[in-house]
């Protein structure tokens, strides 16, 4: 079966129209910043200096209260630059000035004051978004979760067309679906599955699987909307006759701000959901191989920790893992023993990667750790864990480079590790050590291997 190419195939990446405009590009951020500051400065210049001083004081007080609330409640379960509060102060000040001076202003001065508020909000939101690259484009902001997301009905029509024409589609497709949870009784929001072009072949091959787990706060769609995983593997498939792994992106948290760390406990049986329910569903419904050497799990942030722990606890299910910015162990804000393990200290110890690596050999395991120089706790974790994987009989690639805890870094990390992981999954014969060093990493293998 051959793959369609040529004029009828759309570009592999969005951006051919205004919906593809990048929300993290320099020109966009500079233009928005200049507009917001100009409107705010004009609004302040048109007001009495005492009003401006008072407005600054009120805005500073409001932002201080919000900052204290964030410090106490920690709603995002993660740290972030304190400069975020400075960016957030701009629209607050604009709102205070607009309300305070409204009775004493002419209509055009009111217009300037009112306009400064939404533009200030857009400036603050865009600046914060640029730090994480969570919404890379206007299309993503409008709700686009994947470049080639299709319905189940569309998949059926593609299958029928492929059988009739003996021609593969030019790219893979992404499905959003709900999965049964007969074993775990977990309550996920659903998951995303990427099917490469080769999945539509007749007969259908038993393709390998790469499971990708997002972080918290977050959603499974982060891997396609923000990290462009589907586009990266479309690129690989285009040069390998449509062959690529099936990508499975399950929800391990149940809501945007929940955090299970892929542990069975009071927050839900997330571990059982992933290793039993999701794995069986993918094998049964999409004809994936069941060979553990052809299954890998990767993750970013919380998902990186999940990938590490799941691989160590279930060596008979996953032969490789990718850890991008994960922690040294399952970690949450609050009493971990009670909230994650229901007070079961033995379960806590059984999920500690250092304990698992010290007390069990892992001769077939391969790990890829990639961390940014600005991601301090993840750097400490990866530097400690990579040698332990090797000491346990496995192999590890450790990549440390400029970057932080955001989707700009994680997209590049997936791109760097792609040649390595497809080789580990048996799709290419590329040497994994070479793939690691070409990404700027350091490869280590146990001398016992």
Secondary structure in CASP SS format (residue, H / E / C, confidence):
PFRMAT SS
TARGET T0000
AUTHOR 0000-0000-0000
METHOD secondary structure of the structure
MODEL  1
X C 1.00
X E 1.00
X E 1.00
X C 1.00
X C 1.00
X C 1.00
X C 1.00
X C 1.00
X C 1.00
X C 1.00
X C 1.00
X C 1.00
X C 1.00
X C 1.00
X C 1.00
X C 1.00
X C 1.00
X H 1.00
X H 1.00
X H 1.00
X C 1.00
X E 1.00
X C 1.00
X C 1.00
X C 1.00
X H 1.00
X H 1.00
X H 1.00
X H 1.00
X H 1.00
X H 1.00
X H 1.00
X H 1.00
X H 1.00
X H 1.00
X H 1.00
X H 1.00
X H 1.00
X H 1.00
X H 1.00
X H 1.00
X H 1.00
X H 1.00
X H 1.00
X H 1.00
X C 1.00
X C 1.00
X C 1.00
X H 1.00
X H 1.00
X H 1.00
X H 1.00
X H 1.00
X H 1.00
X H 1.00
X H 1.00
X H 1.00
X H 1.00
X H 1.00
X H 1.00
X H 1.00
X H 1.00
X H 1.00
X H 1.00
X H 1.00
X H 1.00
X H 1.00
X H 1.00
X H 1.00
X H 1.00
X H 1.00
X H 1.00
X H 1.00
X C 1.00
X C 1.00
X C 1.00
X C 1.00
X C 1.00
X C 1.00
X C 1.00
X C 1.00
X C 1.00
X H 1.00
X H 1.00
X H 1.00
X H 1.00
X H 1.00
X H 1.00
X H 1.00
X H 1.00
X H 1.00
X H 1.00
X H 1.00
X H 1.00
X H 1.00
X H 1.00
X H 1.00
X H 1.00
X H 1.00
X H 1.00
X H 1.00
X H 1.00
X H 1.00
X H 1.00
X C 1.00
X C 1.00
X H 1.00
X H 1.00
X H 1.00
X H 1.00
X H 1.00
X H 1.00
X H 1.00
X H 1.00
X H 1.00
X H 1.00
X H 1.00
X H 1.00
X H 1.00
X H 1.00
X H 1.00
X H 1.00
X H 1.00
X H 1.00
X H 1.00
X H 1.00
X H 1.00
X H 1.00
X H 1.00
X H 1.00
X H 1.00
X H 1.00
X C 1.00
X C 1.00
X C 1.00
X C 1.00
X E 1.00
X H 1.00
X H 1.00
X H 1.00
X H 1.00
X C 1.00
X C 1.00
X C 1.00
X C 1.00
X C 1.00
X C 1.00
X C 1.00
X E 1.00
X C 1.00
X C 1.00
X H 1.00
X H 1.00
X H 1.00
X H 1.00
X H 1.00
X H 1.00
X H 1.00
X H 1.00
X H 1.00
X H 1.00
X H 1.00
X H 1.00
X H 1.00
X H 1.00
X C 1.00
X E 1.00
X E 1.00
X C 1.00
X C 1.00
X C 1.00
X C 1.00
X E 1.00
X E 1.00
X E 1.00
X E 1.00
X E 1.00
X C 1.00
X C 1.00
X C 1.00
X C 1.00
X C 1.00
X C 1.00
X C 1.00
X C 1.00
X C 1.00
X C 1.00
X C 1.00
X C 1.00
X C 1.00
X E 1.00
X E 1.00
X E 1.00
X E 1.00
X E 1.00
X C 1.00
X H 1.00
X H 1.00
X H 1.00
X H 1.00
X C 1.00
X C 1.00
X C 1.00
X C 1.00
X C 1.00
X C 1.00
X C 1.00
X C 1.00
X E 1.00
X E 1.00
X E 1.00
X E 1.00
X E 1.00
X C 1.00
X C 1.00
X C 1.00
X C 1.00
X C 1.00
X C 1.00
X C 1.00
X C 1.00
X H 1.00
X H 1.00
X H 1.00
X H 1.00
X C 1.00
X C 1.00
X C 1.00
X H 1.00
X H 1.00
X H 1.00
X H 1.00
X H 1.00
X H 1.00
X H 1.00
X H 1.00
X H 1.00
X H 1.00
X C 1.00
X C 1.00
X C 1.00
X C 1.00
X C 1.00
X C 1.00
X C 1.00
X E 1.00
X E 1.00
X E 1.00
X E 1.00
X C 1.00
X C 1.00
X C 1.00
X C 1.00
X C 1.00
X C 1.00
X C 1.00
X C 1.00
X C 1.00
X C 1.00
X C 1.00
X C 1.00
X C 1.00
X C 1.00
X E 1.00
X E 1.00
X C 1.00
X C 1.00
X E 1.00
X E 1.00
X H 1.00
X H 1.00
X H 1.00
X H 1.00
X H 1.00
X H 1.00
X H 1.00
X H 1.00
X H 1.00
X H 1.00
X H 1.00
X H 1.00
X H 1.00
X H 1.00
X H 1.00
X H 1.00
X H 1.00
X C 1.00
X C 1.00
X C 1.00
X C 1.00
X C 1.00
X H 1.00
X H 1.00
X H 1.00
X E 1.00
X E 1.00
X E 1.00
X E 1.00
X E 1.00
X E 1.00
X C 1.00
X H 1.00
X H 1.00
X H 1.00
X H 1.00
X H 1.00
X H 1.00
X H 1.00
X H 1.00
X H 1.00
X H 1.00
X H 1.00
X H 1.00
X C 1.00
X C 1.00
X C 1.00
X C 1.00
X C 1.00
X C 1.00
X E 1.00
X E 1.00
X E 1.00
X E 1.00
X E 1.00
X C 1.00
X C 1.00
X C 1.00
X C 1.00
X C 1.00
X C 1.00
X C 1.00
X C 1.00
X C 1.00
X C 1.00
X C 1.00
X H 1.00
X H 1.00
X H 1.00
X H 1.00
X H 1.00
X H 1.00
X C 1.00
X C 1.00
X C 1.00
X H 1.00
X H 1.00
X H 1.00
X H 1.00
X H 1.00
X C 1.00
X C 1.00
X C 1.00
X H 1.00
X H 1.00
X H 1.00
X H 1.00
X H 1.00
X H 1.00
X H 1.00
X C 1.00
X C 1.00
X C 1.00
X C 1.00
X C 1.00
X C 1.00
X E 1.00
X E 1.00
X E 1.00
X E 1.00
X E 1.00
X E 1.00
X E 1.00
X C 1.00
X C 1.00
X C 1.00
X H 1.00
X H 1.00
X H 1.00
X H 1.00
X H 1.00
X H 1.00
X H 1.00
X H 1.00
X H 1.00
X H 1.00
X H 1.00
X H 1.00
X H 1.00
X H 1.00
X H 1.00
X H 1.00
X C 1.00
X C 1.00
X C 1.00
X E 1.00
X E 1.00
X E 1.00
X E 1.00
X E 1.00
X E 1.00
X E 1.00
X C 1.00
X C 1.00
X C 1.00
X C 1.00
X C 1.00
X H 1.00
X H 1.00
X H 1.00
X H 1.00
X H 1.00
X H 1.00
X H 1.00
X H 1.00
X H 1.00
X H 1.00
X H 1.00
X H 1.00
X H 1.00
X H 1.00
X H 1.00
X H 1.00
X H 1.00
X H 1.00
X C 1.00
X C 1.00
X C 1.00
X C 1.00
X C 1.00
X C 1.00
X C 1.00
X H 1.00
X H 1.00
X H 1.00
X H 1.00
X H 1.00
X H 1.00
X H 1.00
X C 1.00
X C 1.00
X C 1.00
X E 1.00
X E 1.00
X E 1.00
X E 1.00
X C 1.00
X C 1.00
X C 1.00
X C 1.00
END
